[in-house]
Amino acid sequence: MVHHNNHRHTPTEPRRRIELDSTEALRLLGSVSLGRIVFTRHALPTIRPVNHIMDGGDIVIRTHEAATLTSYARQTDSPGVVVAYEADDIHPDTHLGWSVVVTGYAHLVTDSSELARYQAMLNPWVEQAMDQAIRIHPDLVTGILLTADGRPGAV
């Protein structure tokens, strides 16, 4: 019988946390394609993993017509629906990396040429027709860098 050791080495030293400015945080968020959107569904927080692109400082995701988020973001008589968006790149063994959280208003993309451009740029990673796009404008951006020795470049 073969035994596999699934135990990962955990660093013994705690990681130093460095706050990132919003420009650097959004740059890092744009360097990855997968994140998590947090929104309210039936008065409870809901989270979904999605892929994204950055466009003009905004985050763009694709969704499907029946999605709860789509119906909320479609409302034209409001400034949009408040969402949070999180992305990170933290190494599972060393615990070095970064995490960024954006809070802002999400709006359904209604311009057909803009929607077609996003459909060409952003391929969904799930097997479902994603015929809508949502744009999230960052109002509050926070980011942290986790380093071993406190230097920003030491990840």
C-alpha positions as CSV (number, residue, x, y, z in Angstrom):
1,M,0.0,0.0,0.0
2,V,1.4,3.4,-1.0
3,H,0.8,6.3,1.3
4,H,0.8,9.8,-0.1
5,N,1.8,12.7,2.1
6,N,-0.6,15.5,1.4
7,H,0.8,17.6,4.1
8,R,2.2,20.9,2.8
9,H,5.1,22.6,4.3
10,T,3.8,25.7,6.2
11,P,6.2,28.6,6.6
12,T,7.3,29.1,10.2
13,E,7.7,32.8,10.0
14,P,4.6,35.0,9.7
15,R,4.2,36.9,6.5
16,R,4.6,40.7,6.5
17,R,1.6,42.5,5.1
18,I,2.3,45.6,3.0
19,E,-0.6,47.8,1.9
20,L,-0.7,48.5,-1.8
21,D,-1.8,51.7,-3.4
22,S,-4.8,51.5,-5.7
23,T,-2.8,51.8,-8.9
24,E,-0.5,48.9,-8.1
25,A,-3.5,46.9,-6.7
26,L,-5.4,47.3,-10.0
27,R,-2.2,46.4,-12.0
28,L,-1.9,43.2,-10.1
29,L,-5.6,42.4,-10.5
30,G,-5.1,42.9,-14.3
31,S,-2.2,40.4,-14.3
32,V,-4.5,37.5,-13.5
33,S,-7.7,36.3,-15.3
34,L,-9.7,34.7,-12.5
35,G,-11.4,36.3,-9.6
36,R,-14.5,36.1,-7.4
37,I,-17.5,38.4,-7.5
38,V,-19.5,39.0,-4.3
39,F,-23.0,40.2,-4.5
40,T,-26.3,40.0,-2.6
41,R,-28.8,37.3,-3.5
42,H,-32.0,36.9,-1.4
43,A,-30.5,39.3,1.2
44,L,-27.5,37.0,1.7
45,P,-23.9,37.4,0.4
46,T,-23.2,35.2,-2.6
47,I,-19.8,34.6,-4.2
48,R,-19.0,33.2,-7.7
49,P,-15.7,32.5,-9.4
50,V,-15.4,34.3,-12.8
51,N,-12.8,35.3,-15.3
52,H,-12.3,38.9,-16.0
53,I,-10.5,41.5,-18.1
54,M,-9.5,45.1,-17.2
55,D,-10.8,47.8,-19.6
56,G,-10.1,51.5,-19.0
57,G,-9.6,50.9,-15.2
58,D,-12.9,48.9,-14.9
59,I,-13.3,45.2,-14.4
60,V,-15.4,43.4,-17.0
61,I,-17.0,39.9,-16.6
62,R,-19.3,37.9,-18.7
63,T,-22.5,36.4,-17.4
64,H,-25.7,34.8,-18.7
65,E,-29.2,36.3,-19.2
66,A,-30.8,34.4,-16.3
67,A,-28.1,35.3,-13.7
68,T,-29.3,37.1,-10.5
69,L,-26.5,39.6,-10.9
70,T,-27.6,40.4,-14.5
71,S,-31.1,41.3,-13.3
72,Y,-29.8,43.5,-10.6
73,A,-27.2,45.2,-12.8
74,R,-29.8,45.9,-15.5
75,Q,-31.8,48.3,-13.3
76,T,-31.5,51.7,-15.1
77,D,-33.1,53.8,-12.4
78,S,-30.2,53.1,-9.9
79,P,-26.5,53.8,-9.9
80,G,-26.0,50.1,-10.3
81,V,-25.6,47.2,-7.9
82,V,-22.9,47.3,-5.3
83,V,-20.5,44.3,-5.6
84,A,-17.1,43.3,-4.3
85,Y,-14.5,41.7,-6.6
86,E,-11.5,39.8,-5.3
87,A,-8.5,38.3,-7.0
88,D,-5.2,37.0,-5.6
89,D,-2.0,35.2,-6.4
90,I,-0.9,33.5,-3.1
91,H,1.5,30.6,-3.3
92,P,-0.1,27.6,-1.5
93,D,3.3,26.5,0.0
94,T,5.1,29.7,0.8
95,H,2.1,31.9,1.5
96,L,3.8,34.7,-0.5
97,G,1.9,36.8,-3.0
98,W,-0.9,39.4,-3.1
99,S,-4.6,39.9,-2.7
100,V,-6.8,42.7,-4.1
101,V,-10.4,43.6,-3.2
102,V,-12.4,46.1,-5.2
103,T,-15.8,47.5,-4.2
104,G,-17.9,49.3,-6.7
105,Y,-21.0,49.6,-8.8
106,A,-21.8,46.9,-11.4
107,H,-23.6,47.9,-14.6
108,L,-24.9,45.7,-17.4
109,V,-23.2,46.5,-20.7
110,T,-26.0,47.6,-23.1
111,D,-24.1,49.0,-26.0
112,S,-24.1,46.2,-28.7
113,S,-20.7,47.1,-30.2
114,E,-19.1,47.2,-26.7
115,L,-20.8,43.9,-25.8
116,A,-19.5,42.3,-29.0
117,R,-15.9,43.6,-28.2
118,Y,-16.1,42.0,-24.7
119,Q,-17.4,38.8,-26.1
120,A,-14.4,38.7,-28.4
121,M,-11.9,39.5,-25.7
122,L,-13.3,37.4,-22.8
123,N,-13.9,33.7,-23.2
124,P,-16.0,32.2,-20.3
125,W,-14.4,29.2,-18.6
126,V,-17.7,27.4,-17.9
127,E,-19.9,25.5,-20.4
128,Q,-22.8,27.9,-20.5
129,A,-23.9,30.6,-22.9
130,M,-22.6,33.9,-21.5
131,D,-24.5,36.5,-23.6
132,Q,-24.2,39.4,-21.2
133,A,-21.3,41.5,-19.8
134,I,-21.1,43.4,-16.6
135,R,-18.7,46.3,-16.0
136,I,-17.6,47.1,-12.4
137,H,-16.2,50.5,-11.7
138,P,-13.8,50.4,-8.8
139,D,-14.8,52.9,-6.1
140,L,-12.8,51.4,-3.3
141,V,-9.6,49.5,-4.0
142,T,-7.5,47.7,-1.3
143,G,-4.6,45.4,-1.8
144,I,-2.0,43.6,0.3
145,L,1.3,42.2,-0.5
146,L,2.5,39.2,1.6
147,T,6.3,39.1,1.8
148,A,8.9,37.1,3.7
149,D,11.1,40.1,4.7
150,G,9.0,43.2,4.3
151,R,10.5,44.3,1.0
152,P,7.9,44.9,-1.7
153,G,10.0,42.9,-4.3
154,A,10.4,39.9,-2.0
155,V,7.6,37.6,-3.1
